[in-house]
Every structure is written in C-alpha cells, then in structure tokens.
Amino acid sequence: MTTPSNFASVKLPASLVQQAREAAQPLRRSAAGQIEYWATLGRVVEHSGPDGAGGASGD
C-alpha cells in the first residue's frame, strides 16, 4: 500500500527548469520553489482580469 503524497511529478522543458534554477539562486529558492512562485504569480495575474486592473476603474 502506498502512502498519499502532497506532491506530483510533472514533465517540464529542461530550459524552463534551468531558467528557474538561475532565477532561484540569488533568492535562495529551489528550482521547484521558483516554479511554484511563478505559478502563483500567474494565477494572480489571471484572476486580476484581462486588462490586469483587477476590475478597478483606474481612477
């Protein structure tokens, strides 16, 4: 019987992983941590609306 895990394996382009390693190093993150950070930013941007204004009027 296997134990449940909070992690999943995914295949990513080697170039993306290398970019994550390079971006993560000065911030003392792992490559996985950097990719998680980028994913979080992407979700925030997508949820802010098509114009990036988050539904604000911009006044």
N, C-alpha and C positions, 0 to 999 in steps of 0.2 A: 504494500500500500504506500502510495506517495503522499507526502505532506503538501498541503496547499502553499503556494508561494505568492508573495505580493509583487513578483517580478515576471516579466515576459521577455522572451528573446525575439528580436526583430532583426531583419537584414537591412543594413543601411549602406549606401555607397561609401566606399573607402575614402573618397575625397571629403565627404561630409564629416566622417569620423576624424580625419586628420585636421580639418578646419576647427572642429570642436576642441581637439587636443591643444591646438595652438591658441585658440581664444581662451581656453580654460586655465592655461598655465599661469598667467600673471594674476589671476583671481583665485588661485589655489583651489580650483574645482577639478573634479574628474571630467573626463570626456562625457560620460553618461550624465553627470550633473549639469554640464554645459548644454547638452541637448535637451534635458528637461527644462532648463531655464529658457532656452529658445522656444520650446513648445508652449510654455506658459505665456511668454510674450505674444506668441502667435494667437493664442486663444483670447488674450486681452484685446488685441487689435481687431480680431474678427468680431468680437462681441461689442466693440465700440461703434459699429455701424459702417456702412460702405464709404462714408466720407471721413472716417476716423474721428468724428466730432463727438461720438457717444450720444448723439441726439441733442446736443446742446445747440443753442441758437447761434453761438459765436459772437454775441453782443459784448 
